[in-house]
Amino acid sequence: MYRKLIYIPRIARGLATSSGSSILPPATLHLKSGQSFLGRSFGAPKSIYGETVFSTSITSYTESMTDPSYRGQILVFTTPLIGNYGVPLNTAPSDAHDVGVVLESQGIQCAAVVVSDVAEKFSHYAAAESLASWCQRYDVPGITGVDTRAITRLLRDQGTTLGRISVGSDASLPAPNATEFWDPSLENLVDQVSTKEPYEVNPSGSIKIALLDFGAKANILRSLIRRGAAVTVLPWNYDFNAVRDQYDGLFLSNGPGDPMHCMEAALKLRRTLEEWTKPVFGICMGHQIIGMAAGLDAYRMTFGNRGHNQPVLALASSGSIKAGRVYVTSQNHQYALKLQDPFPRGWEPFFINCNDSSIEGIKSTAESGKNVWGVQFHPESAGGPLDTIEMFSDFLTECAAHKYGAVPQKNDETVPQMHTFESAPKIAVAA
Ligand SMILES: NC(=O)CC[C@H](N)C(=O)O
């Protein structure tokens, strides 16, 4: 019913955003499936191609946009008003508490953003500039004044769809031919965002972690170093097996695109898992690589999961995670591991998504003699809920146990504490 229609919402016809007064040039979002949405341009006055995805997160547009896993994607925010708290200065100290940036990487990673109503006026004590000026500085286009609810319903029904944002004089041109759309999932995006050379963060930390960088979010590094880890960041296809004796644990990060492009890393990891018994932890892409090394297949979901409100059910207990509890999580993924019965020997499902029953985590079984966990969600959040943040402490506690043969005390000063179910303030419920 939406095919070939052009939507011109009130804000787009009125030439201005609801919270500002400037006149913005026209822009059109074309979907490869044939629908077009006319709006107004902000940020870089540039036409681009990408993969159109939606996120249900209400806050943290700055963190989402700097997450390298959004590389090549046209990010649609379902929250209508975006930009109202501006953008902070993206510099932080490089010490045991931070990694040189405030956000998730040095700059904007997504190809473009789509919002219902961009806030030109912003207000926050840390804000240094508007969303539009930040996008302009990073040469990233945005489109505002489009019906993001209609776009999201389309993407939910037909799945993640290739798109084009045409800006300025391009906005009135007809939609591109189907063959002109660029498909980022055909490229090895991990190779574009991963570090080219190894480097160290917090080298004086007591537990030595090697991190395979598939496009790591800064908050993963922060979450490790604030708990006392020294982290050596390695390129995604680094030969970890040649240096593994120097480390107390291995971490595999998040990253953009199809995990099949990283089969080389999965095959190297398979050897690591056969020959090395120290703890291994992976998040999102890292979890998919662990799964592929274990013999599971990855598949492309219809529209993936992106947002900060994804409930997952723990199927097994491990460290701070208790079987039978539901944790609310932050997510950004298009691919998932396929549930298979039986699971590969030595492995078991760890979490399952309460909305779509997709696998949200796997772990090595107690009998396997290994300590390996992978989670599809982001325990480090940024943004999102901190329900599962203690998984980083669990990982480092296991690494320390391997290293010292005893479980060390946690440094509570630097570890953000969360309420457990038992310690949470009780809310009186009327009878
Ligand atoms: N955040 C991530 O690591 C995403 C992993 C993978 N690129 C996916 O879309 O499923």
PDBQT file of the ligand as one rigid body, heavy atoms in Angstrom, charges set to zero:
ROOT
HETATM    1  N1  LIG A 501      27.091  -4.821  17.217  1.00  0.00    +0.000 N 
HETATM    2  C1  LIG A 501      27.640  -5.836  16.553  1.00  0.00    +0.000 C 
HETATM    3  O1  LIG A 501      28.718  -6.337  16.847  1.00  0.00    +0.000 OA
HETATM    4  C2  LIG A 501      26.882  -6.312  15.341  1.00  0.00    +0.000 C 
HETATM    5  C3  LIG A 501      27.368  -7.635  14.808  1.00  0.00    +0.000 C 
HETATM    6  C4  LIG A 501      26.979  -7.862  13.353  1.00  0.00    +0.000 C 
HETATM    7  N2  LIG A 501      27.549  -6.834  12.541  1.00  0.00    +0.000 N 
HETATM    8  C5  LIG A 501      25.489  -7.871  13.213  1.00  0.00    +0.000 C 
HETATM    9  O2  LIG A 501      24.917  -6.961  12.667  1.00  0.00    +0.000 OA
HETATM   10  O3  LIG A 501      24.841  -8.801  13.669  1.00  0.00    +0.000 OA
ENDROOT
TORSDOF 0
